[in-house]
Amino acid sequence: MSQKSTPERMRGVFSQTKTAKIGTGTTARKTEVVSYFLVEEREDGVMLVQALTASDVPFGPTTEITREELLQGYLPEPQKTLALSRATLTPQEMELQKAVARGDKFRKRGESFTAEYEYNKALAMDERNVRANFGIGLCYISRGEGDKAKEVFERVVKIDAAFEDEHKHLFNEFGISLRKAGMHAEAMDYYRRALDLSPQDENLHYNMARAAYDKGDSGTALVYLKSCLALSPKHEEATQFVDFLKRKKVASA
């Protein structure tokens, strides 16, 4: 099992909702006021909280709280976090994101060579960019260029971030494409790497079973189907797959 990289410290926008009283006497009424804060995690785990203006500019003093206090009293605001991160990108980071976005657009339109050109521009700036690696790998697989796809596969499996929820859609698409392209050993290594990082993900166990079966290893497929069902007894696809193996009289099914 490969070693996990040190997790990145938390940084993002969080909100806090409080009830405020407006007016006096018979005209008094209560209303909810939402305030936004920039939160950054210090190396020692302390959360630094600073208020944001209406234009999302940090202002005022910084308060120190614990992670538990943050999770109990504040709500994450992913859209504002994304907007803030984009606003603080360097020119090169902005150009990298644009190249990847163009690559994604051309790939979805079936223009794989143009997409490859854009992904290569992104990889020239950051060879470990997850979306660019996945994208160019999918281009190679779609064109049947197995040797090039293997090179990308070997790069991707070394990047921990490739298996995070943020990239789940591309992660799944890449794994399925490997399997359908007949790259069964690569698909199994790919899912094995993912399982090192997320051993409790029942869908990874199921995907490993599919890859093993397509490789012609029904016994291993059954092992992973059983581990999938141990994690999620109502997993419909895994249940149907086990029934299929029983009909084929696979040992222990």
C-alpha positions as CSV (number, residue, x, y, z in Angstrom):
1,M,0.0,0.0,0.0
2,S,1.4,3.4,-1.0
3,Q,1.8,6.1,1.6
4,K,-0.8,8.8,1.7
5,S,0.3,12.4,1.1
6,T,0.0,14.9,3.9
7,P,-3.6,16.3,3.6
8,E,-3.9,20.0,2.6
9,R,-4.9,22.4,5.3
10,M,-8.4,23.6,5.2
11,R,-9.1,27.0,3.5
12,G,-12.5,28.3,2.5
13,V,-15.6,30.4,3.0
14,F,-18.0,29.5,5.8
15,S,-21.3,31.1,6.9
16,Q,-22.9,31.7,10.3
17,T,-26.6,32.5,10.7
18,K,-27.9,34.5,13.7
19,T,-31.3,35.8,14.6
20,A,-31.5,39.6,15.0
21,K,-34.3,41.8,16.3
22,I,-35.2,44.7,14.0
23,G,-37.4,47.7,15.2
24,T,-39.0,48.4,18.5
25,G,-42.4,48.0,20.1
26,T,-45.3,46.6,18.0
27,T,-43.1,47.0,14.8
28,A,-40.3,44.8,16.1
29,R,-39.6,41.6,14.2
30,K,-37.0,39.0,14.1
31,T,-34.9,38.2,11.0
32,E,-32.1,35.9,10.2
33,V,-28.7,37.5,9.4
34,V,-26.2,35.5,7.4
35,S,-22.5,36.5,7.8
36,Y,-19.6,35.1,5.8
37,F,-16.1,34.3,7.0
38,L,-12.8,33.2,5.5
39,V,-11.4,30.2,7.4
40,E,-7.8,29.1,7.2
41,E,-6.3,26.2,9.1
42,R,-3.0,26.8,10.7
43,E,-0.3,24.1,10.7
44,D,-1.1,23.2,14.3
45,G,-4.8,22.6,13.4
46,V,-6.1,25.9,14.8
47,M,-8.8,27.5,12.6
48,L,-8.3,31.2,11.8
49,V,-11.6,33.0,11.2
50,Q,-11.9,36.4,9.6
51,A,-15.1,38.2,8.5
52,L,-15.8,39.0,4.8
53,T,-17.3,42.2,3.5
54,A,-20.2,42.2,1.0
55,S,-17.7,42.1,-1.8
56,D,-15.9,39.1,-0.2
57,V,-12.9,41.0,1.1
58,P,-11.5,39.9,4.5
59,F,-11.6,42.6,7.2
60,G,-11.3,43.0,10.9
61,P,-9.6,40.9,13.5
62,T,-8.8,37.2,13.1
63,T,-10.4,34.8,15.7
64,E,-8.9,31.4,16.6
65,I,-11.3,28.5,17.1
66,T,-11.0,24.7,17.0
67,R,-12.2,22.4,14.1
68,E,-15.0,21.2,16.3
69,E,-16.2,24.8,16.9
70,L,-16.1,25.4,13.2
71,L,-18.1,22.4,12.3
72,Q,-20.7,23.0,15.0
73,G,-21.2,26.8,14.5
74,Y,-20.5,27.4,10.8
75,L,-21.7,26.0,7.4
76,P,-19.3,25.5,4.5
77,E,-20.0,27.7,1.4
78,P,-18.4,25.8,-1.5
79,Q,-19.7,28.2,-4.2
80,K,-18.2,31.2,-2.5
81,T,-15.0,29.3,-1.8
82,L,-14.7,28.5,-5.5
83,A,-15.4,32.1,-6.5
84,L,-12.8,33.4,-4.0
85,S,-10.2,30.9,-5.2
86,R,-10.7,31.9,-8.8
87,A,-10.4,35.6,-7.9
88,T,-7.0,34.9,-6.3
89,L,-5.6,32.7,-9.1
90,T,-2.3,33.7,-10.7
91,P,-2.3,34.4,-14.5
92,Q,-0.6,31.0,-15.1
93,E,-3.2,29.2,-13.0
94,M,-6.0,31.0,-14.9
95,E,-4.5,30.0,-18.2
96,L,-4.1,26.4,-17.0
97,Q,-7.8,26.2,-16.0
98,K,-8.8,27.7,-19.4
99,A,-6.7,25.1,-21.3
100,V,-8.3,22.2,-19.3
101,A,-11.8,23.6,-19.8
102,R,-11.1,23.9,-23.6
103,G,-9.8,20.3,-23.6
104,D,-12.9,19.1,-21.8
105,K,-15.1,20.9,-24.3
106,F,-13.4,19.4,-27.4
107,R,-13.3,15.9,-25.9
108,K,-17.0,15.9,-25.2
109,R,-17.6,17.0,-28.8
110,G,-15.5,14.1,-30.0
111,E,-12.6,16.3,-31.3
112,S,-9.9,14.2,-29.5
113,F,-6.9,15.6,-31.3
114,T,-7.8,19.2,-30.5
115,A,-8.6,18.2,-27.0
116,E,-5.2,16.5,-26.7
117,Y,-3.5,19.7,-27.8
118,E,-5.3,21.7,-25.1
119,Y,-4.6,19.1,-22.4
120,N,-0.9,19.1,-23.3
121,K,-0.8,22.9,-22.9
122,A,-2.1,22.4,-19.4
123,L,0.3,19.6,-18.6
124,A,3.2,21.7,-19.8
125,M,2.3,24.1,-16.9
126,D,1.4,21.3,-14.4
127,E,2.2,17.7,-15.2
128,R,0.2,16.5,-12.2
129,N,-3.0,18.3,-13.1
130,V,-5.7,15.7,-12.5
131,R,-8.3,16.8,-15.0
132,A,-5.7,17.2,-17.8
133,N,-4.2,13.8,-17.1
134,F,-7.7,12.1,-17.1
135,G,-8.7,14.0,-20.2
136,I,-5.7,13.2,-22.3
137,G,-5.9,9.6,-21.1
138,L,-9.5,9.4,-22.2
139,C,-8.5,10.8,-25.6
140,Y,-5.9,8.1,-26.1
141,I,-8.3,5.3,-25.0
142,S,-11.0,6.6,-27.4
143,R,-8.5,6.4,-30.3
144,G,-7.2,3.0,-29.3
145,E,-3.7,4.3,-28.5
146,G,-3.0,1.8,-25.8
147,D,0.7,2.5,-25.3
148,K,0.0,6.2,-24.7
149,A,-2.9,5.4,-22.5
150,K,-0.7,3.2,-20.3
151,E,1.8,6.0,-19.9
152,V,-1.0,8.3,-18.6
153,F,-2.4,5.5,-16.4
154,E,1.0,5.1,-14.8
155,R,1.1,8.8,-14.1
156,V,-2.5,9.0,-12.8
157,V,-2.2,6.2,-10.2
158,K,0.6,8.0,-8.5
159,I,-1.5,11.1,-7.9
160,D,-3.6,10.8,-4.7
161,A,-5.8,13.7,-5.7
162,A,-7.0,11.8,-8.7
163,F,-9.1,9.6,-6.4
164,E,-10.8,12.4,-4.4
165,D,-14.5,13.1,-4.6
166,E,-13.9,16.3,-6.5
167,H,-12.8,14.2,-9.5
168,K,-15.2,11.3,-9.0
169,H,-16.9,11.7,-12.4
170,L,-13.7,11.6,-14.4
171,F,-12.2,9.0,-12.1
172,N,-15.2,6.6,-12.9
173,E,-15.1,7.4,-16.6
174,F,-11.4,6.6,-16.8
175,G,-11.7,3.3,-15.0
176,I,-14.7,2.2,-17.1
177,S,-12.8,3.2,-20.3
178,L,-9.7,1.2,-19.3
179,R,-11.9,-1.9,-18.8
180,K,-13.9,-1.5,-22.0
181,A,-10.7,-0.9,-23.9
182,G,-9.5,-4.4,-22.8
183,M,-6.8,-2.9,-20.5
184,H,-8.0,-5.2,-17.7
185,A,-4.7,-5.5,-15.8
186,E,-4.5,-1.7,-15.7
187,A,-8.1,-1.3,-14.7
188,M,-7.5,-3.7,-11.7
189,D,-4.4,-1.9,-10.7
190,Y,-6.3,1.4,-11.0
191,Y,-9.1,0.2,-8.7
192,R,-6.6,-1.5,-6.3
193,R,-4.9,1.9,-5.9
194,A,-8.2,3.6,-5.3
195,L,-9.1,1.0,-2.7
196,D,-5.8,1.7,-0.9
197,L,-7.1,5.2,-0.4
198,S,-10.8,4.5,0.1
199,P,-11.2,0.9,1.3
200,Q,-14.8,1.5,2.5
201,D,-16.2,2.5,-0.9
202,E,-18.4,-0.3,-1.9
203,N,-18.6,0.9,-5.5
204,L,-14.8,0.5,-5.9
205,H,-15.1,-3.2,-4.8
206,Y,-17.9,-3.6,-7.4
207,N,-15.8,-2.0,-10.1
208,M,-12.9,-4.2,-9.2
209,A,-15.2,-7.2,-9.6
210,R,-16.2,-6.1,-13.0
211,A,-12.6,-5.6,-14.1
212,A,-11.6,-9.0,-12.7
213,Y,-14.5,-10.8,-14.5
214,D,-13.7,-9.1,-17.8
215,K,-10.1,-10.3,-17.4
216,G,-11.4,-13.8,-17.0
217,D,-10.9,-14.2,-13.3
218,S,-14.4,-15.0,-11.9
219,G,-13.1,-16.2,-8.6
220,T,-11.5,-12.8,-7.8
221,A,-14.6,-11.1,-9.1
222,L,-16.7,-13.0,-6.6
223,V,-14.3,-12.1,-3.7
224,Y,-14.8,-8.4,-4.5
225,L,-18.5,-8.7,-4.9
226,K,-18.8,-10.3,-1.5
227,S,-16.7,-7.4,0.0
228,C,-19.0,-5.0,-1.8
229,L,-22.1,-6.6,-0.3
230,A,-20.5,-6.7,3.2
231,L,-20.2,-3.0,3.0
232,S,-23.6,-2.4,1.3
233,P,-25.9,-5.5,1.6
234,K,-28.5,-3.9,-0.7
235,H,-26.1,-3.1,-3.5
236,E,-28.4,-4.1,-6.4
237,E,-25.8,-4.5,-9.2
238,A,-23.5,-6.6,-6.9
239,T,-26.5,-8.8,-5.9
240,Q,-27.4,-9.4,-9.6
241,F,-23.8,-10.1,-10.5
242,V,-23.5,-12.7,-7.7
243,D,-26.7,-14.3,-9.0
244,F,-25.2,-14.4,-12.5
245,L,-22.1,-16.1,-11.2
246,K,-24.2,-18.7,-9.4
247,R,-26.0,-19.5,-12.6
248,K,-22.6,-20.0,-14.2
249,K,-21.7,-22.3,-11.3
250,V,-18.6,-20.3,-10.2
251,A,-17.1,-22.0,-7.1
252,S,-18.3,-20.6,-3.8
253,A,-20.9,-18.4,-5.4
